[in-house]
């Protein structure tokens, strides 16, 4: 079953809002063996939405539409779907009652624009939105295809997708070809070296029917492996075998699998070894601690951190040597080492990570932008990774966090910390 996605909104085309819905829908459907085959974005215009959905229907049997169902004048997806289905809009009494109740619960009377959220294409199946007022819609269009429209508010879309849309599509999909997808996550190795390392497996992957794709971002490459088969177990078996082979080729640069991010991998490893970590940050300004605490359950391993942005704070909070700072400044390997040592002592942790450097955009005190030193203090040793990073300020900060986490990952696993 082929599924396409159309996201609606001028704000998406203008770049005012990042389209996280497309990523969410893609992940949810792929996890159920129903990957998207095509996606597009349309403006808040009936003709544009109709044309884009028609393009999608030429490629897919099911089209998911996100956005344009709300209570404002530019929410015109309902009208576009009615035109596609060749039916009029009609007021759905249950949805109107839902809208009225939601507004009156807040001490408000709904306007006519708000009540228009209850106008649905004749014959459409209404999907009640428990988190908002705009309902989702399932609309049959000429030719036997299906259009599923969801609100653009991410939390509302996610709830409707998980509770009402995905189960319906899984049932509709039953009996067709099964699909399986796995991801190998690679830290701090470029897309080309990753592809070169995996290249010797290409003949086997082709013969096994495994599709390979690479997705690169700052500091990480995702290797996606997918395959189709008559039965789900067969598809999973082929992809699991391919995943194991790819991971073996890549070795120690593999930082996780599927949805386990690098911070999640680090937290898991610390939990498994019964170890704790603390942080001392300068240029990252708390980003390293935030990455660790983004993982559920991280409180079991992350004791705390210090954001010592100024030189004085490095001395007062971490015990960094004043003479060292006077001679070399705060961006120096020995400063990173002393920051990590001070954090480990201060928090009483098994491991401590530190970051000091120049994020940019320009040099600081004669030190070039992108000059970074990451320290790790642990049982028996202190290690410093010195870097020259490229990119904008936020990229330098983000990649610094990845280097710090990867350094700890390697140390906990007993891997070389130099690469």
LUMFISE-504525 format. One record per residue (C-alpha): x, y, z; residue number from 1. Coordinates in nm, 4 decimals, decimal comma, always signed. Example, Ala and Ser with C-alpha at 12.3 -4.5 7.8 and 13.67 -1.06 7.14 Angstrom:
@X +1,2300 Y -0,4500 Z +0,7800 num 1
@X +1,3670 Y -0,1060 Z +0,7140 num 2
//
This chain:
@X +0,0000 Y +0,0000 Z +0,0000 num 1
@X +0,1417 Y +0,3326 Z -0,1085 num 2
@X +0,0863 Y +0,6303 Z +0,1229 num 3
@X +0,1636 Y +0,9946 Z +0,0428 num 4
@X +0,1658 Y +1,3020 Z +0,2661 num 5
@X +0,0549 Y +1,6582 Z +0,1945 num 6
@X +0,1300 Y +1,9249 Z +0,4548 num 7
@X -0,0746 Y +2,2456 Z +0,4287 num 8
@X +0,0312 Y +2,5906 Z +0,5412 num 9
@X +0,1815 Y +2,9147 Z +0,4140 num 10
@X +0,3914 Y +2,9227 Z +0,7297 num 11
@X +0,5686 Y +2,6051 Z +0,6173 num 12
@X +0,6477 Y +2,7428 Z +0,2712 num 13
@X +0,7691 Y +3,0742 Z +0,4169 num 14
@X +0,9956 Y +2,8970 Z +0,6652 num 15
@X +0,8275 Y +3,0547 Z +0,9674 num 16
@X +0,7510 Y +2,7075 Z +1,1083 num 17
@X +0,9618 Y +2,3935 Z +1,0810 num 18
@X +0,7501 Y +2,1043 Z +0,9526 num 19
@X +0,7907 Y +1,8476 Z +1,2292 num 20
@X +0,4634 Y +1,6790 Z +1,1320 num 21
@X +0,6135 Y +1,5313 Z +0,8163 num 22
@X +0,8890 Y +1,3639 Z +1,0191 num 23
@X +0,6401 Y +1,2375 Z +1,2771 num 24
@X +0,4040 Y +1,0870 Z +1,0189 num 25
@X +0,6946 Y +0,9324 Z +0,8290 num 26
@X +0,8385 Y +0,7679 Z +1,1415 num 27
@X +0,5043 Y +0,6373 Z +1,2661 num 28
@X +0,4051 Y +0,4823 Z +0,9344 num 29
@X +0,7498 Y +0,3359 Z +0,8634 num 30
@X +0,7506 Y +0,1735 Z +1,2075 num 31
@X +0,4340 Y -0,0117 Z +1,1057 num 32
@X +0,5803 Y -0,1255 Z +0,7742 num 33
@X +0,4014 Y +0,1423 Z +0,5699 num 34
@X +0,6648 Y +0,3991 Z +0,4630 num 35
@X +0,5648 Y +0,7160 Z +0,2819 num 36
@X +0,6273 Y +0,7043 Z -0,0913 num 37
@X +0,5909 Y +1,0789 Z -0,1577 num 38
@X +0,5335 Y +1,4087 Z +0,0220 num 39
@X +0,4638 Y +1,7702 Z -0,0703 num 40
@X +0,3620 Y +2,1021 Z +0,0850 num 41
@X +0,0698 Y +2,3159 Z -0,0309 num 42
@X -0,0248 Y +2,6733 Z +0,0495 num 43
@X -0,3439 Y +2,7763 Z +0,2303 num 44
@X -0,5418 Y +2,7874 Z -0,0913 num 45
@X -0,8228 Y +2,5576 Z -0,2035 num 46
@X -0,6944 Y +2,5215 Z -0,5588 num 47
@X -0,3384 Y +2,4539 Z -0,4409 num 48
@X -0,4531 Y +2,1895 Z -0,1941 num 49
@X -0,6768 Y +2,0201 Z -0,4503 num 50
@X -0,3979 Y +2,0135 Z -0,7107 num 51
@X -0,1387 Y +1,8818 Z -0,4650 num 52
@X -0,3639 Y +1,6090 Z -0,3259 num 53
@X -0,4549 Y +1,5041 Z -0,6812 num 54
@X -0,0834 Y +1,4743 Z -0,7587 num 55
@X -0,0451 Y +1,2611 Z -0,4489 num 56
@X -0,3384 Y +1,0388 Z -0,5477 num 57
@X -0,1640 Y +0,9599 Z -0,8744 num 58
@X +0,1194 Y +0,8094 Z -0,6691 num 59
@X -0,0610 Y +0,6535 Z -0,3734 num 60
@X -0,3811 Y +0,4817 Z -0,2634 num 61
@X -0,3892 Y +0,6736 Z +0,0655 num 62
@X -0,3041 Y +1,0409 Z +0,1149 num 63
@X -0,2567 Y +1,1903 Z +0,4605 num 64
@X -0,3150 Y +1,5665 Z +0,4787 num 65
@X -0,1847 Y +1,7703 Z +0,7714 num 66
@X -0,3122 Y +2,1178 Z +0,8553 num 67
@X -0,5789 Y +2,3628 Z +0,7458 num 68
@X -0,8642 Y +2,2298 Z +0,9624 num 69
@X -0,8690 Y +2,4990 Z +1,2311 num 70
@X -1,0991 Y +2,7930 Z +1,3124 num 71
@X -0,9452 Y +3,0716 Z +1,1007 num 72
@X -1,0261 Y +3,2015 Z +0,7557 num 73
@X -0,7153 Y +3,0460 Z +0,5994 num 74
@X -0,8119 Y +2,6948 Z +0,7180 num 75
@X -0,9540 Y +2,5723 Z +0,3864 num 76
@X -0,8613 Y +2,2029 Z +0,3797 num 77
@X -1,2242 Y +2,1031 Z +0,4461 num 78
@X -1,3428 Y +2,2874 Z +0,1353 num 79
@X -1,0613 Y +2,1365 Z -0,0721 num 80
@X -1,1512 Y +1,7837 Z +0,0364 num 81
@X -1,5188 Y +1,8422 Z -0,0450 num 82
@X -1,4184 Y +1,9531 Z -0,3943 num 83
@X -1,1978 Y +1,6470 Z -0,4379 num 84
@X -1,4782 Y +1,4149 Z -0,3308 num 85
@X -1,7363 Y +1,6001 Z -0,5409 num 86
@X -1,9667 Y +1,6568 Z -0,2432 num 87
@X -2,0878 Y +1,9594 Z -0,0443 num 88
@X -1,9885 Y +2,0524 Z +0,3077 num 89
@X -2,2430 Y +1,9827 Z +0,5763 num 90
@X -2,2575 Y +2,0586 Z +0,9469 num 91
@X -2,1825 Y +1,7566 Z +1,1691 num 92
@X -2,3968 Y +1,7876 Z +1,4820 num 93
@X -2,1692 Y +1,5832 Z +1,7100 num 94
@X -1,8644 Y +1,7857 Z +1,6101 num 95
@X -2,0547 Y +2,1110 Z +1,6637 num 96
@X -2,1510 Y +1,9991 Z +2,0142 num 97
@X -1,7841 Y +1,9124 Z +2,0787 num 98
@X -1,6722 Y +2,2585 Z +1,9651 num 99
@X -1,9389 Y +2,4367 Z +2,1730 num 100
@X -1,8512 Y +2,2333 Z +2,4838 num 101
@X -1,4798 Y +2,3012 Z +2,4431 num 102
@X -1,5312 Y +2,6760 Z +2,4162 num 103
@X -1,7822 Y +2,6996 Z +2,7009 num 104
@X -1,5479 Y +2,5035 Z +2,9260 num 105
@X -1,3175 Y +2,8037 Z +2,8900 num 106
@X -1,5993 Y +3,0511 Z +2,9517 num 107
@X -1,6285 Y +3,1459 Z +2,5837 num 108
@X -1,8935 Y +3,1358 Z +2,3151 num 109
@X -1,7698 Y +2,9963 Z +1,9837 num 110
@X -1,7739 Y +3,2274 Z +1,6832 num 111
@X -1,9162 Y +3,1231 Z +1,3475 num 112
@X -1,5596 Y +3,0644 Z +1,2274 num 113
@X -1,5035 Y +2,8318 Z +1,5222 num 114
@X -1,8245 Y +2,6440 Z +1,4486 num 115
@X -1,7131 Y +2,6024 Z +1,0862 num 116
@X -1,4744 Y +2,3347 Z +1,2149 num 117
@X -1,7864 Y +2,1146 Z +1,2252 num 118
@X -1,8447 Y +2,1564 Z +0,8497 num 119
@X -1,7241 Y +1,8325 Z +0,6918 num 120
@X -1,7471 Y +1,6830 Z +0,3413 num 121
@X -2,0726 Y +1,4934 Z +0,3022 num 122
@X -2,0175 Y +1,1251 Z +0,3774 num 123
@X -1,6816 Y +1,1788 Z +0,5489 num 124
@X -1,5958 Y +0,9814 Z +0,8605 num 125
@X -1,5273 Y +1,2194 Z +1,1479 num 126
@X -1,2332 Y +1,1437 Z +1,3808 num 127
@X -1,2999 Y +1,3086 Z +1,7173 num 128
@X -1,0084 Y +1,5183 Z +1,8397 num 129
@X -0,9834 Y +1,4745 Z +2,2176 num 130
@X -0,7047 Y +1,7353 Z +2,2461 num 131
@X -0,8619 Y +2,0092 Z +2,0335 num 132
@X -1,1686 Y +2,1202 Z +1,8434 num 133
@X -1,0784 Y +2,0500 Z +1,4791 num 134
@X -1,1716 Y +1,6896 Z +1,3959 num 135
@X -0,9773 Y +1,4590 Z +1,1729 num 136
@X -1,1500 Y +1,3315 Z +0,8596 num 137
@X -1,1498 Y +1,0178 Z +0,6478 num 138
@X -1,2771 Y +1,0992 Z +0,2995 num 139
@X -1,3323 Y +0,8479 Z +0,0191 num 140
@X -1,2548 Y +1,0003 Z -0,3204 num 141
@X -1,3542 Y +0,8814 Z -0,6702 num 142
@X -1,1489 Y +0,5796 Z -0,7774 num 143
@X -1,1485 Y +0,4082 Z -0,4389 num 144
@X -0,8636 Y +0,6022 Z -0,2813 num 145
@X -0,8687 Y +0,7456 Z +0,0678 num 146
@X -0,7723 Y +1,0881 Z +0,2020 num 147
@X -0,7096 Y +1,1223 Z +0,5763 num 148
@X -0,6986 Y +1,4800 Z +0,7029 num 149
@X -0,5459 Y +1,5669 Z +1,0403 num 150
@X -0,5052 Y +1,8947 Z +1,2339 num 151
@X -0,1686 Y +2,0645 Z +1,2000 num 152
@X -0,1179 Y +2,1108 Z +1,5758 num 153
@X +0,1556 Y +1,8491 Z +1,6432 num 154
@X +0,0120 Y +1,7103 Z +1,9681 num 155
@X -0,3349 Y +1,6748 Z +1,8135 num 156
@X -0,1977 Y +1,5176 Z +1,4971 num 157
@X +0,0098 Y +1,2699 Z +1,6976 num 158
@X -0,2837 Y +1,1604 Z +1,9131 num 159
@X -0,5177 Y +1,1112 Z +1,6170 num 160
@X -0,2453 Y +0,9373 Z +1,4192 num 161
@X -0,1654 Y +0,6874 Z +1,6940 num 162
@X -0,5193 Y +0,6261 Z +1,8174 num 163
@X -0,7322 Y +0,6301 Z +1,5029 num 164
@X -0,5310 Y +0,6546 Z +1,1817 num 165
@X -0,2451 Y +0,4056 Z +1,2142 num 166
@X -0,4672 Y +0,1218 Z +1,3463 num 167
@X -0,7068 Y +0,1757 Z +1,0539 num 168
@X -0,4245 Y +0,1778 Z +0,7992 num 169
@X -0,2660 Y -0,1330 Z +0,9542 num 170
@X -0,5971 Y -0,3147 Z +0,9128 num 171
@X -0,6300 Y -0,1858 Z +0,5564 num 172
@X -0,2696 Y -0,2858 Z +0,4881 num 173
@X -0,3159 Y -0,6417 Z +0,6215 num 174
@X -0,2494 Y -0,9073 Z +0,3609 num 175
@X -0,0272 Y -0,6900 Z +0,1442 num 176
@X +0,3522 Y -0,6996 Z +0,1262 num 177
@X +0,5234 Y -0,6570 Z +0,4628 num 178
@X +0,7950 Y -0,3978 Z +0,5151 num 179
@X +1,0733 Y -0,3775 Z +0,7742 num 180
@X +1,3058 Y -0,0890 Z +0,8559 num 181
@X +1,6126 Y -0,0654 Z +1,0804 num 182
@X +1,8574 Y +0,2177 Z +1,1431 num 183
@X +2,2260 Y +0,2008 Z +1,2318 num 184
@X +2,3406 Y +0,5250 Z +1,3965 num 185
@X +2,7002 Y +0,6349 Z +1,3374 num 186
@X +2,8710 Y +0,9069 Z +1,5394 num 187
@X +3,1386 Y +1,1463 Z +1,4092 num 188
@X +3,2126 Y +0,9800 Z +1,0771 num 189
@X +3,1211 Y +1,1470 Z +0,7496 num 190
@X +2,8675 Y +1,0143 Z +0,5028 num 191
@X +3,1306 Y +0,9201 Z +0,2433 num 192
@X +3,3506 Y +0,7144 Z +0,4824 num 193
@X +3,0393 Y +0,5396 Z +0,6121 num 194
@X +2,9290 Y +0,4550 Z +0,2582 num 195
@X +3,2779 Y +0,3330 Z +0,1705 num 196
@X +3,2884 Y +0,1081 Z +0,4769 num 197
@X +2,9553 Y -0,0485 Z +0,3869 num 198
@X +3,0246 Y -0,0730 Z +0,0107 num 199
@X +3,1671 Y -0,4316 Z +0,0195 num 200
@X +2,8240 Y -0,5486 Z +0,1385 num 201
@X +2,6438 Y -0,4057 Z -0,1659 num 202
@X +2,6277 Y -0,7324 Z -0,3678 num 203
@X +2,4838 Y -0,9231 Z -0,0722 num 204
@X +2,2373 Y -0,6419 Z +0,0126 num 205
@X +2,1171 Y -0,6277 Z -0,3482 num 206
@X +2,0698 Y -1,0039 Z -0,3653 num 207
@X +1,8824 Y -1,0035 Z -0,0340 num 208
@X +1,6549 Y -0,7232 Z -0,1542 num 209
@X +1,7710 Y -0,4770 Z +0,1104 num 210
@X +1,7519 Y -0,1084 Z +0,0271 num 211
@X +2,0247 Y +0,1110 Z +0,1736 num 212
@X +1,9976 Y +0,4855 Z +0,2417 num 213
@X +2,2199 Y +0,7369 Z +0,4214 num 214
@X +2,0973 Y +1,0405 Z +0,6146 num 215
@X +2,3707 Y +1,2782 Z +0,7281 num 216
@X +2,3464 Y +1,5547 Z +0,9875 num 217
@X +2,6000 Y +1,7430 Z +1,1969 num 218
@X +2,8041 Y +1,4801 Z +1,3796 num 219
@X +2,5899 Y +1,1807 Z +1,2869 num 220
@X +2,5017 Y +0,9583 Z +0,9925 num 221
@X +2,1973 Y +0,7333 Z +0,9924 num 222
@X +2,2208 Y +0,4178 Z +0,7807 num 223
@X +1,8693 Y +0,3067 Z +0,6930 num 224
@X +1,8104 Y -0,0531 Z +0,5858 num 225
@X +1,4713 Y -0,1648 Z +0,4572 num 226
@X +1,3211 Y -0,4629 Z +0,2796 num 227
@X +0,9844 Y -0,5989 Z +0,1740 num 228
@X +0,8678 Y -0,9599 Z +0,1886 num 229
@X +0,5424 Y -1,1570 Z +0,1760 num 230
@X +0,5448 Y -1,2062 Z +0,5545 num 231
@X +0,6454 Y -0,9642 Z +0,8351 num 232
@X +0,8755 Y -1,2213 Z +0,9976 num 233
@X +1,0605 Y -1,2737 Z +0,6720 num 234
@X +1,1093 Y -0,8994 Z +0,6171 num 235
@X +1,2334 Y -0,8521 Z +0,9744 num 236
@X +1,4728 Y -1,1446 Z +0,9487 num 237
@X +1,6323 Y -1,0102 Z +0,6303 num 238
@X +1,6693 Y -0,6576 Z +0,7674 num 239
@X +1,8004 Y -0,7756 Z +1,1049 num 240
@X +2,0663 Y -0,9827 Z +0,9269 num 241
@X +2,1621 Y -0,6837 Z +0,7113 num 242
@X +2,1759 Y -0,4586 Z +1,0170 num 243
@X +2,4141 Y -0,6954 Z +1,1946 num 244
@X +2,6417 Y -0,7110 Z +0,8889 num 245
@X +2,6503 Y -0,3322 Z +0,8485 num 246
@X +2,7196 Y -0,2792 Z +1,2189 num 247
@X +3,0039 Y -0,5308 Z +1,2066 num 248
@X +3,1600 Y -0,3471 Z +0,9109 num 249
@X +3,1397 Y -0,0111 Z +1,0880 num 250
@X +3,2627 Y -0,1308 Z +1,4281 num 251
@X +3,3172 Y +0,1151 Z +1,7123 num 252
@X +3,1650 Y +0,4159 Z +1,5365 num 253
@X +2,8188 Y +0,2615 Z +1,5722 num 254
@X +2,6582 Y +0,4659 Z +1,8483 num 255
@X +2,3117 Y +0,3127 Z +1,8538 num 256
@X +2,0280 Y +0,1516 Z +1,6639 num 257
@X +1,6848 Y +0,2625 Z +1,5517 num 258
@X +1,5413 Y +0,5258 Z +1,7886 num 259
@X +1,8190 Y +0,5072 Z +2,0479 num 260
@X +2,0023 Y +0,8384 Z +2,0181 num 261
@X +2,3597 Y +0,8919 Z +2,1354 num 262
@X +2,2461 Y +1,0477 Z +2,4676 num 263
@X +2,0124 Y +0,7510 Z +2,5198 num 264
@X +2,2940 Y +0,5073 Z +2,4451 num 265
@X +2,5205 Y +0,6793 Z +2,6981 num 266
@X +2,2515 Y +0,6791 Z +2,9669 num 267
@X +2,1811 Y +0,3099 Z +2,9025 num 268
@X +2,5505 Y +0,2183 Z +2,9240 num 269
@X +2,5900 Y +0,4091 Z +3,2488 num 270
@X +2,2862 Y +0,2390 Z +3,3974 num 271
@X +2,4124 Y -0,1032 Z +3,2881 num 272
@X +2,7517 Y -0,0410 Z +3,4500 num 273
@X +2,6107 Y +0,1264 Z +3,7599 num 274
@X +2,8109 Y +0,4426 Z +3,6913 num 275
@X +2,7316 Y +0,8136 Z +3,7200 num 276
@X +2,8376 Y +1,1248 Z +3,5297 num 277
@X +2,8641 Y +1,4985 Z +3,5889 num 278
@X +2,9419 Y +1,7844 Z +3,3505 num 279
@X +3,1414 Y +2,1075 Z +3,3399 num 280
@X +3,0535 Y +2,3272 Z +3,0429 num 281
@X +3,1780 Y +2,6491 Z +2,8955 num 282
@X +3,1025 Y +2,7063 Z +2,5251 num 283
@X +2,8092 Y +2,4601 Z +2,5251 num 284
@X +2,6314 Y +2,6583 Z +2,7974 num 285
@X +2,4390 Y +2,3644 Z +2,9415 num 286
@X +2,3644 Y +2,1840 Z +2,6139 num 287
@X +2,5544 Y +1,8738 Z +2,7253 num 288
@X +2,3532 Y +1,8436 Z +3,0455 num 289
@X +2,0350 Y +1,9091 Z +2,8488 num 290
@X +2,1191 Y +1,6282 Z +2,6055 num 291
@X +2,1662 Y +1,3819 Z +2,8899 num 292
@X +1,8546 Y +1,4893 Z +3,0781 num 293
@X +1,6431 Y +1,4651 Z +2,7624 num 294
@X +1,6576 Y +1,0868 Z +2,8141 num 295
@X +1,3906 Y +0,9383 Z +3,0428 num 296
@X +1,5523 Y +0,7800 Z +3,3466 num 297
@X +1,8705 Y +0,9879 Z +3,3214 num 298
@X +1,8312 Y +1,0949 Z +3,6851 num 299
@X +1,9680 Y +0,7531 Z +3,7794 num 300
@X +2,3069 Y +0,8374 Z +3,6263 num 301
@X +2,3374 Y +1,2156 Z +3,5806 num 302
@X +2,4292 Y +1,3828 Z +3,9101 num 303
@X +2,4508 Y +1,7431 Z +3,7917 num 304
@X +2,6596 Y +1,9941 Z +3,6056 num 305
@X +2,8287 Y +2,3333 Z +3,6185 num 306
@X +2,8051 Y +2,5978 Z +3,3485 num 307
@X +3,1301 Y +2,7869 Z +3,4069 num 308
@X +3,1243 Y +3,0332 Z +3,1212 num 309
@X +3,3593 Y +3,2870 Z +3,2754 num 310
@X +3,7220 Y +3,2354 Z +3,3729 num 311
@X +3,6404 Y +3,3281 Z +3,7322 num 312
@X +3,3707 Y +3,0609 Z +3,7472 num 313
@X +3,6155 Y +2,7975 Z +3,6264 num 314
@X +3,8418 Y +2,8833 Z +3,9178 num 315
@X +3,5726 Y +2,9223 Z +4,1834 num 316
@X +3,3510 Y +2,6260 Z +4,0977 num 317
@X +3,5917 Y +2,3769 Z +3,9433 num 318
@X +3,9275 Y +2,4634 Z +4,0973 num 319
@X +4,0997 Y +2,5314 Z +3,7629 num 320
@X +4,4496 Y +2,6691 Z +3,8232 num 321
@X +4,4590 Y +3,0492 Z +3,7972 num 322
@X +4,8165 Y +3,0465 Z +3,6670 num 323
@X +4,7206 Y +2,8061 Z +3,3891 num 324
@X +4,4364 Y +3,0343 Z +3,2855 num 325
@X +4,6605 Y +3,3409 Z +3,3021 num 326
@X +4,9239 Y +3,1826 Z +3,0801 num 327
@X +4,7081 Y +2,9991 Z +2,8255 num 328
@X +4,3560 Y +3,1316 Z +2,8582 num 329
@X +4,0415 Y +2,9234 Z +2,9081 num 330
@X +4,0614 Y +2,7404 Z +2,5722 num 331
@X +4,3384 Y +2,4906 Z +2,6366 num 332
@X +4,3605 Y +2,1101 Z +2,6744 num 333
@X +4,4854 Y +2,1353 Z +3,0323 num 334
@X +4,1924 Y +2,3592 Z +3,1229 num 335
@X +3,9501 Y +2,0992 Z +2,9852 num 336
@X +4,1264 Y +1,8308 Z +3,1891 num 337
@X +4,1092 Y +2,0341 Z +3,5090 num 338
@X +3,7433 Y +2,1205 Z +3,4482 num 339
@X +3,6566 Y +1,7514 Z +3,4173 num 340
@X +3,8589 Y +1,6673 Z +3,7279 num 341
@X +3,6898 Y +1,9468 Z +3,9229 num 342
@X +3,3453 Y +1,8319 Z +3,8174 num 343
@X +3,4176 Y +1,4719 Z +3,9143 num 344
@X +3,5444 Y +1,5758 Z +4,2551 num 345
@X +3,2681 Y +1,8275 Z +4,3149 num 346
@X +2,9793 Y +1,6011 Z +4,2220 num 347
@X +3,1348 Y +1,2745 Z +4,3400 num 348
@X +3,0632 Y +1,1056 Z +4,0073 num 349
@X +3,2343 Y +0,8102 Z +3,8431 num 350
@X +3,2791 Y +1,0037 Z +3,5196 num 351
@X +3,2861 Y +1,3727 Z +3,4340 num 352
@X +3,2799 Y +1,5507 Z +3,0987 num 353
@X +3,3996 Y +1,9016 Z +3,0217 num 354
@X +3,3832 Y +2,1354 Z +2,7233 num 355
@X +3,5765 Y +2,4536 Z +2,6594 num 356
@X +3,6327 Y +2,6355 Z +2,3332 num 357
@X +3,5334 Y +2,9105 Z +2,0924 num 358
@X +3,1946 Y +2,8588 Z +1,9284 num 359
@X +3,2271 Y +3,1610 Z +1,7008 num 360
@X +3,1355 Y +3,3240 Z +1,4785 num 361
@X +3,4743 Y +3,4919 Z +1,5157 num 362
@X +3,7921 Y +3,4293 Z +1,7132 num 363
@X +3,8193 Y +3,5032 Z +2,0860 num 364
@X +4,1420 Y +3,6169 Z +2,2530 num 365
@X +4,3367 Y +3,5097 Z +1,9468 num 366
@X +4,1878 Y +3,1611 Z +1,9397 num 367
@X +4,0158 Y +3,0627 Z +1,6158 num 368
@X +3,6455 Y +2,9858 Z +1,6079 num 369
@X +3,5829 Y +2,6131 Z +1,6190 num 370
@X +3,8758 Y +2,5426 Z +1,8511 num 371
@X +3,7345 Y +2,3058 Z +2,1126 num 372
@X +3,8719 Y +2,0830 Z +2,3868 num 373
@X +3,6562 Y +1,8088 Z +2,5408 num 374
@X +3,7718 Y +1,6485 Z +2,8639 num 375
@X +3,6802 Y +1,3186 Z +3,0267 num 376
@X +3,7819 Y +1,2274 Z +3,3793 num 377
@X +3,7094 Y +0,8756 Z +3,4948 num 378
@X +3,8457 Y +0,5897 Z +3,6982 num 379
@X +4,2209 Y +0,6014 Z +3,6648 num 380
@X +4,2646 Y +0,8510 Z +3,3810 num 381
@X +4,1797 Y +1,1868 Z +3,2293 num 382
@X +4,1486 Y +1,2189 Z +2,8519 num 383
@X +4,1205 Y +1,5296 Z +2,6356 num 384
@X +3,9960 Y +1,5369 Z +2,2749 num 385
@X +4,1145 Y +1,8532 Z +2,0936 num 386
@X +3,9115 Y +1,9578 Z +1,7901 num 387
@X +3,8921 Y +2,2097 Z +1,5069 num 388
@X +3,5265 Y +2,2209 Z +1,4147 num 389
@X +3,3613 Y +2,3948 Z +1,1218 num 390
@X +3,0248 Y +2,5575 Z +1,0865 num 391
@X +2,8059 Y +2,8185 Z +1,2467 num 392
@X +2,8043 Y +2,8816 Z +1,6195 num 393
@X +2,5155 Y +2,6463 Z +1,6964 num 394
@X +2,6681 Y +2,3730 Z +1,4807 num 395
@X +2,9968 Y +2,3956 Z +1,6725 num 396
@X +2,8109 Y +2,3709 Z +2,0028 num 397
@X +2,5978 Y +2,0776 Z +1,8862 num 398
@X +2,8933 Y +1,8814 Z +1,7481 num 399
@X +3,0898 Y +1,9493 Z +2,0675 num 400
@X +2,8126 Y +1,7786 Z +2,2651 num 401
@X +2,8296 Y +1,4775 Z +2,0314 num 402
@X +3,2069 Y +1,4542 Z +2,0760 num 403
@X +3,1711 Y +1,4646 Z +2,4544 num 404
@X +2,9052 Y +1,1951 Z +2,4629 num 405
@X +3,0951 Y +0,9787 Z +2,2173 num 406
@X +3,4098 Y +1,0111 Z +2,4270 num 407
@X +3,2209 Y +0,8813 Z +2,7299 num 408
@X +3,0517 Y +0,6063 Z +2,5274 num 409
@X +3,3861 Y +0,4790 Z +2,4074 num 410
@X +3,5413 Y +0,4921 Z +2,7523 num 411
@X +3,2555 Y +0,2978 Z +2,9138 num 412
@X +3,2737 Y +0,0341 Z +2,6402 num 413
@X +3,6534 Y +0,0092 Z +2,6654 num 414
@X +3,7012 Y +0,1335 Z +2,3085 num 415
@X +3,9870 Y +0,3617 Z +2,2004 num 416
@X +3,8944 Y +0,7193 Z +2,2825 num 417
@X +4,1021 Y +0,8729 Z +2,0075 num 418
@X +3,8730 Y +0,7893 Z +1,7136 num 419
//
